[in-house]
Amino acid sequence: MATAISWTTVPFARIVYGTYTGAGAAHNLKFGGKPIWGKVWNITDGDFEWTYYKGLADGYACQDTAAANSVITSNGFTEYDGTATEDSCGITIGTALDEAAKVFRFIFILE
């Protein structure tokens, strides 16, 4: 599955953003940098959004809905790193943050 990623550079920060279509599976977003903050939201239904910040435990996500805020403790965000190349640095968006056939938008600020 292809994930659309666009790059924008601003002073003192790198920002990546794009969309992906849910497939009921985890998505590896590879953007050549370690995220320090990010947001993913369901733009098909507009019913969920999730926040990531550096230091969040692997698999966790902060979930915001119209009804309540909560913490997801498994299958949320997991940072992965390596040599800071496109293929080895980014974040995994877990299955708890995915619905098949829904479109999601994301934005991440990188170190």
C-alpha positions in Angstrom: 0.0 0.0 0.0 1.4 3.4 -0.9 1.4 6.2 1.6 1.4 9.8 0.3 3.9 11.9 2.1 4.7 15.6 1.4 7.5 17.6 2.9 7.6 21.1 4.1 10.5 22.8 5.7 10.1 25.7 8.2 12.9 27.4 10.2 14.2 25.1 13.0 11.7 22.3 12.3 10.9 19.7 9.7 7.2 19.0 9.2 5.8 16.0 7.3 2.2 15.6 6.4 0.0 13.5 4.2 -2.8 11.0 4.0 -3.3 7.3 3.9 -6.2 5.0 3.4 -6.9 2.5 6.2 -6.6 -1.2 5.5 -7.2 -2.6 9.0 -3.5 -2.9 9.5 -0.5 -1.0 10.9 1.1 1.6 8.7 4.9 2.4 8.7 5.5 6.0 7.9 9.1 6.5 6.8 10.3 10.0 6.7 13.9 10.0 7.6 13.6 11.6 11.0 12.4 11.0 14.6 9.1 12.6 15.4 8.7 14.8 18.5 5.0 15.5 18.1 2.3 14.4 15.7 -1.4 14.2 15.0 -3.5 11.7 13.0 -7.2 12.1 12.4 -10.0 10.3 10.5 -11.1 12.7 7.8 -13.7 10.3 6.4 -15.9 10.4 9.5 -14.2 13.1 11.6 -14.9 11.0 14.7 -11.4 10.3 16.0 -8.0 12.0 16.3 -4.9 10.8 18.0 -1.8 12.6 19.3 1.8 11.5 19.6 4.5 13.2 21.5 8.2 12.2 22.1 8.5 10.1 25.2 5.1 8.4 24.9 5.4 4.7 25.6 5.5 2.4 22.6 2.0 1.4 21.5 0.3 4.3 23.3 -1.7 7.2 21.8 -3.8 10.0 23.2 -7.3 9.7 21.7 -9.7 12.6 21.4 -13.3 12.2 20.4 -16.4 14.4 20.7 -17.5 12.3 23.7 -14.2 12.0 25.7 -10.5 11.9 25.8 -8.6 8.7 26.6 -5.3 6.9 26.3 -4.8 3.9 24.1 -2.3 1.5 25.6 -1.6 -0.9 22.8 -1.4 -0.8 19.0 -1.1 3.0 18.9 2.1 4.8 17.9 5.6 3.2 18.0 8.7 5.2 17.0 11.4 3.4 15.0 14.8 4.7 14.3 18.0 3.7 12.6 20.5 5.7 10.6 18.1 8.6 9.9 17.5 7.5 6.3 14.2 7.4 4.7 13.9 3.6 5.1 14.9 3.4 8.7 13.4 6.3 10.6 9.8 7.2 11.3 6.7 6.0 13.1 4.4 3.0 13.0 0.7 3.9 13.3 -0.8 0.8 14.9 -4.1 -1.1 14.2 -5.9 0.7 17.0 -5.6 3.9 14.9 -6.9 2.4 11.7 -10.2 1.6 10.1 -10.5 -0.2 6.7 -11.4 2.1 3.8 -11.3 5.3 5.8 -9.0 8.2 4.9 -6.6 9.5 7.5 -4.6 12.7 7.6 -1.3 13.1 9.5 1.2 15.7 10.5 4.4 15.2 12.4 7.1 17.5 13.5 10.6 15.9 13.4 13.7 16.5 15.5 
